[in-house]
Amino acid sequence: MSGFAERLAALREEIDAETAACGRPPGSVRILGVSKRQSATAIAEALVAGLDAIGENYVQEAKEKFDGLAPVEKHFIGHIQTNKAKQLVALFDVVQSLDRVDAAVALGKAAAAAGRVLPVLLQLNISPSERFGCPPPEAPALAEAIHAQPALRLDGVMAIGPVTEDRAAIREAFALAAKTFARLGGSTLSIGMSGDWREAIRAGSTMVRIGTALFGRRPGNEHV
C-alpha cells in the first residue's frame, strides 16, 4: 500500500473503534479529506487509496485542481464570498460553510439559475478564536432563511472546534454544536479535525474533516 493508503486505513480503523466505544455502528462517521494546498497528484493518490470525499477552502485553487480529477464528492469548507456563488455552485457538490443570510440568498439564486438543488451545512461559531460562523442562538433564524431558498437543502451543521489543549473546552464546544444540530435537524454533523476528532465522535459527529493526519503538515503549521 502507498503511504496515504496506510494512513487512511489506520485512521478508519481508529474511527471505527471510537464509534464502537460510543455504541455506534462502524462506518457511521465519514472521512472528508481536506486537500487544501495539496497537489493534484497527492489528491489523485488519495482517491486511488479509497478516499471518496475532499474539502477545499479556496475557489480558485479548487478550480485549478479539479480539472481532470477522477470523480469524487467535493465539499467547500472555506469562507463564502457572495461574488463567487456561481463558481461555488458549479464546482462543489456540498457547501459546508454557510454562516449568514446574504450568502444563503446568493447561493440560492446561483443554484436556481444552474437548475440544481445545492446541499448546504450551517456553519456554527463555537470557538472564541474563530472569525466566521453563525452564533448558536442565531442558528434557527439562519436555518429559516436557508429553508426559504428553494434551491438550497439544509443537511445539517458544521463547526470548527476551539484551538486549545483543554480537552474539556473542546468537549463543551462540540456538545453545543451537537445540541444545535439536534434542534435544526439534518443528516450531517461535520465536527472534528486531526487534533480533536475523538471528542467530536463522542459528541455525535457524522463527518470528520482530516487534512494533516492524512496528507501531512501544510505550510503555516495548520492542523486540520
Buried (B, 14 or more C-beta within 10 A) or exposed (E): EEEBBEBBEEBBEBBBEBBEEBEBEEEBBBBBBBBBBBEBEBBBBBBEBEBEBBBBBBBEBBEEBBEEBEEBBBBBBBBBEBEBBBBBBBBBEBBBBBBBBEBBBBBBBBBBEEEEBBBBBBBBBBBEEBEEBBEBEBBBEBBEBBEEBEBBBBBBBBBBBBBBEEEEBBBBBBBBBBBBBEEBEBEBBBBBBBBBBBBBBBBBBBBBBBBBBBBEEBEEEBEB
